[in-house]
Amino acid sequence: MRESKNAIALLITLMFVMVITVAIGFGLQQVNSASKILKEENFMYQSTLIVEDILGILKASPDIKKIADSNSSNDLYMFLSQVAFIPFNVSDMEIILKISSARAKFNPSHLQNDLNSSNKMRDYLNSYGVNSQYLEILADNFGGIKDDNSYNSRIFDEKPSLFREYIASSEHLKQINDFYTQEYKDNSLSKIDFNNLFYFGSDENTTIDLNYATPEVWEMMLGVSRERAEALSLGGGLYESSEDLALNDEEKSSLRLFKADYFVPILLIEVEISNKIESAKISFEYDIENSKGSNFVYKI
């Protein structure tokens, strides 16, 4: 069944791949002409134009429009299965475009006001030997600046310039994790792949798409073994209702504690650009239903 879906998806998305490759290639040819004059100073401008081209192609894509019109998890899965990785070269530029679901992970900001998810996260962390104080350190990084300095930990004594509104990036989380490791002389956090567990960004109103949830997310939500979590993750793309998950009563009860669905049409777009001198990594989210990009992150 999945093989036939992939075959259909290949036909559906072939034109999308061709269009995005040709369009960006043409745009870069124009920009590269300017870069001979501006050289290295123009690299940021090049990167910005590439992102604008990608946004324009996404908005005009009939495949994207079909997903928006159908509200079908199958259409989204077939699309993503074929456009997950698109590498191409134009002149002296090497570009890698990656497209995936932007809702495969758990938003740690939900821990701030949701006791149920906090308890499940505490159980998950404890299963790896992580002290419960780690959640208090995380909470300090959600609450903003407190005039009375009433934080749960000493993290801002050690790192006074650390951002305090939400977990902004993997680099931000690494500073938090490094503080915990040093403060408690505990290396247990190294056992957890936080890049596959946590969503990084300012949007607090996020929903996990169960068709793309990572093994780490399944393990945390349901409190199941790693093997069970991997099996649920591998089944992604075929889930349209709770019956498709084949959960037992305890697992169903745990899943109801989280904000999750079977169709969340928000894409994560990642672009890697490099030439002989410079490189850039750019990511953003694309809301299919509203034809809107957000959460732009540039690393030049």
C-alpha positions in Angstrom: 0.0 0.0 0.0 2.7 2.5 1.0 4.7 1.6 -2.2 1.8 2.5 -4.4 1.3 5.8 -2.5 5.0 6.7 -3.1 4.7 5.9 -6.8 1.7 8.3 -7.0 3.5 10.9 -5.0 6.5 10.8 -7.4 4.2 11.7 -10.3 2.5 14.4 -8.3 5.6 16.1 -7.0 8.0 15.7 -10.0 6.8 19.0 -11.5 7.2 20.8 -8.1 10.8 19.7 -7.9 11.5 20.8 -11.4 9.9 24.1 -10.9 11.6 25.0 -7.7 15.0 23.9 -9.1 14.6 26.0 -12.3 13.2 29.0 -10.6 15.8 29.3 -8.0 18.5 28.6 -10.6 17.3 31.4 -12.7 17.1 33.8 -9.8 20.6 32.9 -8.7 22.0 33.5 -12.1 20.8 37.1 -11.9 22.1 37.5 -8.3 25.5 36.0 -9.2 26.0 38.6 -11.8 25.7 41.2 -9.1 27.9 39.3 -6.7 30.8 39.6 -9.1 30.7 43.3 -8.2 29.8 43.1 -4.6 31.5 39.8 -3.9 31.3 38.6 -0.3 29.2 41.5 0.9 26.4 40.3 -1.4 26.1 36.9 0.1 23.4 37.8 2.6 21.5 39.5 -0.1 21.8 36.3 -2.2 20.5 34.2 0.6 17.5 36.5 1.2 16.5 36.4 -2.5 16.7 32.6 -2.5 14.3 32.5 0.5 11.9 34.9 -1.2 12.0 32.7 -4.4 11.2 29.6 -2.3 8.3 31.4 -0.6 6.9 32.5 -4.0 7.2 28.9 -5.4 5.4 27.5 -2.3 2.6 30.0 -2.6 2.1 29.2 -6.4 2.6 25.4 -6.2 -0.5 23.4 -7.3 0.6 20.5 -5.1 0.6 22.8 -2.0 -2.8 24.1 -3.0 -4.1 20.6 -3.4 -3.1 19.8 0.2 -4.8 22.9 1.5 -8.0 22.2 -0.4 -8.2 18.5 0.5 -7.2 18.7 4.2 -5.8 15.2 3.6 -3.0 13.7 5.7 -2.3 11.3 2.8 -1.7 14.2 0.3 0.7 15.9 2.8 2.6 12.6 3.4 2.9 11.9 -0.3 4.2 15.4 -1.0 6.8 15.3 1.8 7.9 11.8 0.9 9.2 13.1 -2.4 10.5 16.6 -1.7 12.3 15.9 1.6 15.7 16.6 0.1 16.5 18.5 -3.1 20.2 19.3 -3.8 21.3 21.3 -6.8 24.1 23.5 -8.1 24.0 26.9 -9.8 27.2 28.5 -11.0 29.4 28.5 -7.9 26.5 28.0 -5.5 25.6 24.7 -3.9 22.1 24.6 -2.5 20.3 21.9 -0.4 16.6 22.3 0.2 14.9 20.2 2.9 11.2 20.1 3.5 9.6 18.3 6.4 6.8 18.6 8.9 7.3 21.5 11.3 5.2 19.8 14.0 7.1 16.6 14.6 8.3 17.6 18.1 7.1 18.8 21.5 7.0 22.4 22.3 8.7 22.9 25.8 6.7 26.1 26.3 3.7 23.9 27.0 5.4 22.8 30.2 4.8 26.3 31.6 1.1 26.0 32.1 0.3 22.3 31.6 0.7 20.2 34.7 -0.2 17.0 32.8 2.5 17.4 30.2 5.0 18.5 32.9 4.4 15.3 34.8 4.9 13.2 31.7 8.1 15.0 30.9 9.3 14.5 34.5 8.7 10.8 34.2 10.5 10.7 30.9 13.5 12.6 32.2 13.6 10.4 35.3 13.7 7.3 33.2 17.0 8.6 31.9 18.3 9.5 35.3 17.8 13.3 34.9 17.1 15.2 38.1 13.7 16.9 38.4 15.4 20.2 39.0 16.1 20.3 35.3 12.4 21.2 34.7 12.8 24.1 37.1 15.8 25.4 35.1 13.8 25.1 31.9 10.9 27.0 33.6 13.3 29.9 34.4 13.8 30.2 30.6 10.1 30.7 29.9 9.2 33.2 32.5 10.9 36.4 31.2 12.8 38.8 33.3 11.7 38.9 36.9 12.4 42.1 38.8 12.4 40.4 42.1 14.9 37.8 40.8 12.6 34.9 42.0 14.0 32.3 39.7 14.1 28.6 40.5 17.8 28.3 39.9 21.1 30.1 39.7 21.3 29.9 35.9 21.1 33.7 35.3 23.8 34.3 37.9 26.1 32.2 35.7 24.6 33.3 32.4 23.1 36.8 32.9 22.6 37.5 29.2 20.7 34.3 28.5 17.3 34.7 26.7 14.3 34.1 29.0 11.1 34.1 26.9 11.2 30.7 25.3 13.7 28.1 24.1 14.9 29.8 20.9 17.3 27.3 19.4 19.4 24.2 20.0 22.3 26.5 20.9 20.2 28.2 23.6 19.2 24.8 25.0 22.8 23.7 25.0 23.6 26.5 27.4 20.8 25.5 29.6 21.9 21.8 29.6 25.5 22.7 30.2 24.5 24.7 33.3 22.5 21.7 34.6 25.4 19.3 33.9 27.9 21.5 35.8 25.5 22.5 38.6 24.5 19.0 39.5 27.6 17.1 38.3 25.2 15.0 36.2 25.8 13.9 32.6 22.4 12.2 32.2 21.1 14.8 29.7 23.6 13.4 27.2 21.4 10.3 26.9 18.5 12.3 25.4 18.4 13.6 21.8 16.8 17.0 22.5 17.0 18.0 18.9 14.4 15.3 18.1 12.4 16.0 21.2 11.9 19.8 21.5 10.4 22.3 19.1 12.4 25.6 19.1 10.5 28.8 18.4 8.2 31.5 19.8 4.9 30.0 18.7 3.2 28.7 21.9 0.1 27.5 20.1 1.6 24.4 18.4 0.0 21.0 17.8 2.0 17.8 17.3 1.3 16.0 14.0 1.2 12.3 15.0 2.1 11.3 11.4 5.6 12.8 11.9 6.1 12.6 15.7 9.7 11.4 16.5 10.4 8.4 18.6 11.5 10.7 21.4 8.2 12.4 21.4 6.2 9.2 21.3 8.3 7.8 24.2 7.8 11.0 26.3 4.0 11.3 25.6 3.0 7.7 26.2 5.7 6.5 28.6 6.4 3.5 26.4 9.6 1.6 25.6 12.0 2.9 23.0 11.1 0.0 20.7 7.4 0.8 21.0 8.1 4.5 20.3 10.1 3.7 17.2 7.4 1.4 15.9 4.8 4.2 16.3 7.1 6.7 14.5 7.8 4.3 11.6 4.0 4.0 11.1 3.7 7.7 10.5 2.0 8.6 7.2 -0.8 6.1 7.7 -2.5 7.6 10.7 -5.9 9.3 10.1 -7.6 8.5 13.4 -6.9 7.0 16.9 -7.9 3.6 15.6 -5.0 3.6 13.2 -2.6 3.9 16.2 -3.8 0.7 17.8 -3.1 2.0 21.3 -4.0 0.3 24.5 -6.2 2.1 27.1 -3.3 3.4 29.1 -1.6 4.8 26.0 -4.8 6.4 24.8 -5.2 8.1 28.2 -1.6 9.4 28.0 -2.0 10.7 24.5 -5.1 12.7 25.4 -2.9 14.8 27.7 -1.2 16.4 24.7 -2.3 18.7 22.0 -2.0 16.4 19.0 -3.7 15.8 15.6 -3.4 13.7 12.5 -3.1 16.6 10.0 -1.2 19.8 10.8 -0.2 21.3 7.4 2.8 23.4 8.5 6.1 22.8 6.8 9.6 23.2 8.0 11.8 24.6 5.2 15.5 24.3 5.6 18.0 25.8 3.1 21.7 25.3 3.1 23.7 27.6 0.7 27.4 27.6 0.2 30.1 28.8 -2.2 33.9 28.6 -2.0 34.0 31.3 0.7 30.8 31.4 2.7 27.9 29.3 3.8 24.4 29.9 5.2 21.7 27.9 6.9 18.2 29.3 6.8 15.1 27.8 8.1 11.5 28.9 8.4 8.0 27.5 8.7 5.3 27.6 6.0 1.7 27.5 6.9 -0.1 25.8 4.0 -3.6 26.8 4.9 -2.7 30.5 5.3 0.1 30.6 2.6 2.4 32.3 5.2 6.0 32.0 6.2 7.1 32.5 9.8 9.8 31.8 12.4 12.7 32.7 10.1 16.2 31.8 11.4 19.4 32.9 9.6 22.8 31.4 10.4 25.4 33.0 8.1 
